[in-house]
């Protein structure tokens, strides 16, 4: 199963955060948002299909987030958690930790924002259109 989010980069995308990465529906990004990879997302976790959410709530689920922009692609894999809510209406957050809140879409991610390919990050900081595909197995 998969969910797809369309968003875009922003000049303030730096992808320097060490423990999270985020895609937001907000239409702005301040320099402090060093975990944010893309803005103006057309969907948020609250919009995801209930069957997809249920699959992600399996502790044995493998969740992969793939970000594509301007010919560059990066995937990061983590795991599901029974506590995942998928209720936030603004932001989808991947975490390297086990912390869960209403924005969390994946835990124990292999890496955070700082681990994303720098060519991909450069494209996002140039404002490239982005496609975020979240799959669960």
Phi and psi in degrees as a GROMACS rama.xvg file:
@    title "Ramachandran Plot"
@    xaxis  label "Phi"
@    yaxis  label "Psi"
@TYPE xy
-148.014  156.557  UNK-2
-125.964  143.15  UNK-3
-123.459  133.653  UNK-4
-120.053  134.13  UNK-5
-106.578  133.161  UNK-6
-149.118  -168.393  UNK-7
-147.389  158.207  UNK-8
-76.4978  -175.002  UNK-9
-157.269  152.792  UNK-10
-59.7274  -22.3194  UNK-11
-92.4894  7.71093  UNK-12
-68.6508  120.052  UNK-13
-119.267  -23.9146  UNK-14
49.32  56.2004  UNK-15
-109.998  -3.89742  UNK-16
-69.7176  140.495  UNK-17
-91.9448  -12.3778  UNK-18
-130.621  -8.08753  UNK-19
-141.815  162.462  UNK-20
-138.835  151.634  UNK-21
-145.958  147.637  UNK-22
-125.59  131.124  UNK-23
-126.895  153.488  UNK-24
-81.0374  -11.8566  UNK-25
-56.0322  152.473  UNK-26
-102.587  16.4959  UNK-27
-144.093  163.495  UNK-28
-150.341  123.626  UNK-29
-90.7122  161.225  UNK-30
-58.9407  -21.9236  UNK-31
-70.9698  -18.5108  UNK-32
-81.3665  61.3472  UNK-33
-76.9395  -0.487682  UNK-34
-98.2786  -13.193  UNK-35
-80.9967  126.482  UNK-36
-98.0919  -29.8575  UNK-37
-155.143  152.778  UNK-38
-122.303  179.155  UNK-39
53.7499  38.0716  UNK-40
-61.8928  140.582  UNK-41
-84.233  -5.64433  UNK-42
-148.111  159.694  UNK-43
-134.58  169.901  UNK-44
-52.2406  -33.9929  UNK-45
-63.7907  -18.0471  UNK-46
-89.4633  -6.71039  UNK-47
-72.9196  151.571  UNK-48
-61.8856  135.988  UNK-49
-57.1497  -33.8971  UNK-50
-67.8606  -36.7909  UNK-51
-64.374  -46.2473  UNK-52
-59.4231  -45.4568  UNK-53
-60.3646  -40.5292  UNK-54
-64.2266  -37.2505  UNK-55
-70.7005  -21.3143  UNK-56
-81.0598  2.2195  UNK-57
-82.3531  126.171  UNK-58
-62.0961  -21.8094  UNK-59
-94.2372  2.02014  UNK-60
-69.2835  143.41  UNK-61
-105.411  122.438  UNK-62
-113.648  128.176  UNK-63
-119.568  130.151  UNK-64
-110.587  120.116  UNK-65
-114.601  126.461  UNK-66
-113.622  127.2  UNK-67
-123.522  135.474  UNK-68
-158.842  129.264  UNK-69
51.6419  42.5183  UNK-70
83.3577  -0.0784138  UNK-71
-108.252  142.098  UNK-72
-136.525  140.297  UNK-73
-141.748  136.903  UNK-74
-121.364  143.405  UNK-75
-132.935  134.741  UNK-76
-114.429  143.189  UNK-77
-147.617  -153.632  UNK-78
-131.794  164.249  UNK-79
-82.89  178.181  UNK-80
-158.288  135.19  UNK-81
-58.4758  -21.491  UNK-82
-86.5282  -5.68752  UNK-83
-59.0056  131.918  UNK-84
-99.1965  -42.0739  UNK-85
54.5081  45.4737  UNK-86
-113.095  -9.18477  UNK-87
-69.8627  139.426  UNK-88
-100.889  7.16837  UNK-89
-125.754  -41.5587  UNK-90
-135.359  144.633  UNK-91
-114.973  123.498  UNK-92
-123.713  130.762  UNK-93
-100.488  142.986  UNK-94
-131.337  143.464  UNK-95
-80.8175  -14.8829  UNK-96
-94.6287  -171.306  UNK-97
-101.79  6.13039  UNK-98
-65.8737  138.647  UNK-99
-128.488  131.575  UNK-100
-139.066  -171.666  UNK-101
-68.8561  -12.181  UNK-102
-94.3393  -17.0367  UNK-103
-67.1155  129.918  UNK-104
-116.269  -16.0517  UNK-105
-158.153  141.58  UNK-106
-115.29  164.769  UNK-107
52.6111  38.7338  UNK-108
-62.5914  146.699  UNK-109
-58.396  -33.8718  UNK-110
-157.535  168.874  UNK-111
-109.146  -161.845  UNK-112
-53.2509  -40.463  UNK-113
-64.8315  -17.174  UNK-114
-89.3367  -6.67521  UNK-115
-71.0049  145.085  UNK-116
-49.7633  130.495  UNK-117
-68.5015  -28.7308  UNK-118
-67.7281  -37.5696  UNK-119
-64.7618  -44.7367  UNK-120
-61.3349  -41.1272  UNK-121
-61.9367  -41.7424  UNK-122
-62.6075  -41.6338  UNK-123
-65.7269  -38.6394  UNK-124
-70.4056  -16.256  UNK-125
-87.9862  0.763151  UNK-126
89.4634  17.8415  UNK-127
-59.9427  149.368  UNK-128
-67.3845  143.129  UNK-129
-129.196  144.028  UNK-130
-119.288  125.88  UNK-131
-113.613  118.443  UNK-132
-112.33  124.516  UNK-133
-112.865  120.08  UNK-134
-117.387  150.552  UNK-135
-130.973  135.151  UNK-136
